[in-house]
Amino acid sequence: MSEKISLLKWENFPKGFSKWKLNPTGARLEVKDLGCGAYALLSSIPGVNNTGFVVGEQGVLVIDAHFSVPMAHQIQERIREVTDKPLTHLVNLNYHGDHTFGNCAFPEETVIIQQRETARRVLFMEEEKDFMTPCVDNDPSIFDGVTLRTADVEFEEYYKVDLGGCVVECHYFGPANTPGDTIVYAPGAKAAWTGNVTGGIFGLALETDAIKFRETLKRFIETLDVEVLVPAHRTMVGAELLQEYLVYFSEVTDGVKQAVRAGWSLEEAMDRVTQSKAFSLPPDDPMAVVMTGRHRYNVKRTYLALAN
């Protein structure tokens, strides 16, 4: 019998946590040339998924399939503005629907690549639709035409694709936002697609905790020579963001360890292990309450990991 997988449910999120706004309706993906055959596809709607692709002599590797059939088609339309080479590979950066639901709209011959933990969770498509529906304005029609398409290739820690004169690397450094977070790296461009590992002024340990997230970041930083990060849900940014995330998750880890040693309850820890000034937005910033809710969530996950 396969190991039971715990799926996310909104009732387990702390009060004040803001659901993501991921409705792709009206979003246009703009092509950004990163050099050496690598391209980012950047969404015109902030927060809606960015994706990308890498072109070699023999074909194209696509990074993420987006949330819907129309968005998956738009990815292919943008690629066709650059090249007519076949879409040979598609990598899903994590299992969530905004990264995987578009898989079904890619050519049958396109090889779908997923990290093992991602592949295990993609199978629960109907549960994922239920979880993601509030993030698309409770409009399930966004998922019209979406059918399950699973991995052709599963990997553990590393998988390399040679596109002909251009190599693309898939790395798994450990769990961060999800159990199977994949980093796609284009060495020629020194660019990495980071999915949900990087988002906002600090990361969200959605299915992990601050300790695990920090260790994954360390391995990422030590392994890859990166200059450009292409996150799924924020603007492109330099690799210095990873060091800033290390500082944040170290602060959370240290603060929660002190809370546990002092015998604080979970609610006390969530109230008293606050964001430092470096990771706080001005009170009048509309994103301030969102990031505070995410911080409280990170504290909760870390407290539960340390207290059990």
C-alpha positions, 0 to 999 in steps of 0.5 A: 500500500502506498504511503498516505499523502496529506493534502492542503486544506484551507481550514488548516490555515491560520486566521488572517492568511490571504488566499492567492489571487491566481486567476489567469483570465486576461493575462498575457505572457510577455517573452523576455530573452535571457540569452543563450537560448533561455526565455522567461514568459512573464505574466501581465497580471502580478501574481499570475504564473510566470513560466519560460522555455529554453531552445536548443538545436534539437528542440524546446524545453518548457518550464511549467504548463500553467493553470488552464488549457488557454494559458497552455496554448498561449505558452505555445503561441509565445514559443512559436514567435521565437522558434518552430522547433518541436516542444520536446520536454516540459518540466513541472516545478511543483504539483499545484494546478497552476503549474501542472493543469496545462500539461494536457494541452501540450503535444503527445510527444512532449516528455513530461518531467517531474520530481518524484514527490511532485509526481506522487501528488499530481495524481490528486487532481480533483482534490487540487481543483477544489483547493485552487478554486478559491484562488481563481475567484471561485470560477471552476470554469477556469479548469474546463478541458483540463485532464490528468496528464502525469510524468513520463520521467520522474527524477530524484535529485538531478536530471539533465536534458541535452537539447543539442548545443544547450543543456538544461538541468533539473535540480531538487535541493529538498522541500521548501514551498512544497515537498517536490520543489524543482529548480530548472537551471539554464547554465548558459544564461545563469538563469534559474526558474524557481517556482514557488521557492521564491515569492514576496519579500520572504518565502512561504514554507507551505508544506514544510517549515523554516528549518527545512526551507533554510537547508534547501536554500543553502544547497541551492546557493552552494550548487548553482552559479545563478545571476537571474531568478525567474519566480512563478509569482513575482518579478524577476530578481537577482540571486541575492534574494536567496541570501535574504531568504536565508536570513529570514528563515534563520530568524524564524527558526531561532525565534520559534526555538526560543518560543518552544524552550520558553513553553509558549503555546502555538498561539503565543508563538504566532503572536510574539515571533514577529517579522523583523523590520527588514522583512516587514512592509509599511502598514499602509502597503496593501501587501503588508497584511498578506505577508504578515499572514504568511509569516504567521503561517511560517511560524506555525509550521515551524512550531509544530515541527519543533514541538512534536 
